[in-house]
Amino acid sequence: MMTGNPNFPTPTPTLASFNTAINTLETRYDNSLDGGKVKKQQMYTALKIVNDMMGELAAYVQAECNNDNLIILSSGFDVKKTAEPVGPLTAPANMRAKQGSVSGTLSFRWTPVKNALGYIFEYTENPIGITPLIKIEGVTKANQIVDGLTKGKEYWGRAAAIGVAGITNMSDPAVAMVI
């Protein structure tokens, strides 16, 4: 749709060279169907050339369109959806604690928070709100294994989600006794 399009008078690369690259790719693809390694590599090389040229054409369209979606669409390229801010996240929910698979450990899990970049996890052998809390930052999944715990003691754990807009409130705590 760029051929004859007045919005794109001098595409780079030229449409003729792009069409030649596509024809070369089609020929190399057909030749590669017999399974020869050399012919397959020639096909992959032609594919890389077409992909690189497509990227150059996309950059040309972007530079010429003046941020006008109709002009972009007239080129045959799609318009990328504009990113929208995520906004504040909700605190992790459904916090639960259970015995870990190894003696002296507890496994804390919670429902993942959509769009969370990570979590802060805190635990203590005292009820939440009474210090000292042990904080673990950089948790990337909605679970945390805590080891080195004292058998026969209860431990409380809670988590907060980290998002682009900041850190959420802490989850409700979960408690389990180490056996």
N, C-alpha and C positions, 0 to 999 in steps of 0.2 A: 504494500500500500504506500510505499515511499516513492515508487516509480511515478514520475509526473506530479508529485505532491509539491505544491508551491511553498509549503512550510519547510521543506528540506531540499534546497536546490543543489547542494554540493555535499552529499553524504561522504563520510570517511569511515571505513573504506568505501570505494565506489560500489554501486550496486552490481555493476558488471563483474568486478573482481569477487564480490560476495557470491554471486550466482555461479561463477566458475568454481569457487571453493566448494559450494554445495554439490555441484555436478561431480567434482572429483571425489568427494566423500561418498556419494551414491555409487560411483564406479568401484571405489576401493571396498565398499561394503559388499557389493555383489561378488567381487573377486575373493573376498575373505571367507565366503561361505564354504569353500572347500576345506577349511580348517588349517591351512598353512600358517605357521607362526609369523613368517615374514609379511605375508599379505594382511594378517590381522594387525600387525604393528603399523603397517602403512595406513590401514583404516583408522587406527587410533590417532595417528599423527594428523591425518586429514580432519578427524573430529575435533582435535585440539585447535587446529587452525580455524575451523568454522566457529567454535565456541569463543575464541579470542576475537574474531571479527564481529561476532554478535555483541560482545561486550563493548567493542569500539563503536558500533552503530548505536547501541543503547546510550552510551555517553554522549554521542553526537546529538541524538534526539533530546536528551535531557538539557544539553547546552542551548539548543535552538528553540525549545518550547516555551520559554518565559513562564514556567510554572503553570501553563494552561493545560488542563487535563484533556480537553477536546483535541488540542494539537497533538498531544502524546498518543491518544487513541487513534488519530488519523494516520499515524505511522505504522500501525499494526502491533505496537507494543501495548502491554497492559499497564494500568496505573496502579502504583503501589498504594495500599491503604495507609492513610495518615495515622501515625501512632497516637494513641490516646493515653492520658495518664491513668495509672492504676488506682491511685488514691490510697487512703489508709487501709491497712489490712486488719483482719479480725484476730483476736487472740487465739492461740491453739485451743482446740476443744478435745474432749474425750480422752483426757490424760489418764493413763492407767499404769500400774506398776505390778511386776510379778518377778518371781525368782528367775535369776539368770541360769544359763546352762551349766555354769561352773559355780561351785560353792563359794560363798562370799561375794556374789554379784547380784545385782538387780537389773532388770530390763524395764526401762520407761518408754512408753509409746504414746503418741497422740496423733490426731487426724491432721494430715498435712494441710497447710494453709496455702491456698492458691496464690501464686505470684510471689511467694516468700523467697528471698534470696538465701536465707539460712535461719538459724535459731540460736537463741541463748538458752542454755539449760542450767538450772540451779538445783542443788539438793542439800539436805541437811538431816541430821539425826534429831533435830529439835523441830517442833511444829513450825510451819512456815510463818514468817513474821518475827521469829526469834532468831537472832544471829548465833553462831556464824553460818552463813550460807557459803557453799562452795560453788563457784560459777565456772561453767564451761562454755566458752564462746567458739564460734566457728563450726557449730554443728550443722551439717548439710542435709541430713535426713530427719524425718519425723520420729526419731527414736534415739535413745542413748543407753548404752550399757555402762553401769558404774561398778567398778571392782574394788577390791581391797577393803570391803566393808566388814564390820564387826558382826559376827553371828549373834542372833538373839536380839538385835536392836532393830527398831523401826527407822526407816528413812523416808522422807518426803521429797518429792521432786515436782518441778514445774518448769514451764518453758514459755518463751516469748518469741514471736516471729519477727524477722528483720526484713523490711521492705524498703523500696526507694524513698517512701515518705517517712521512714523512721522505724522505731521499734514499738511493737504492740504492748498492751498490758500483759501481765503474766497470766498463764492458764490457771484454772483451779488446780490445786495440788492433788497428787496421788500418793498413797502410802503403801508400803509393804515391809514385812519383817524378813530379815535375812536369816536363812536357816543353813 
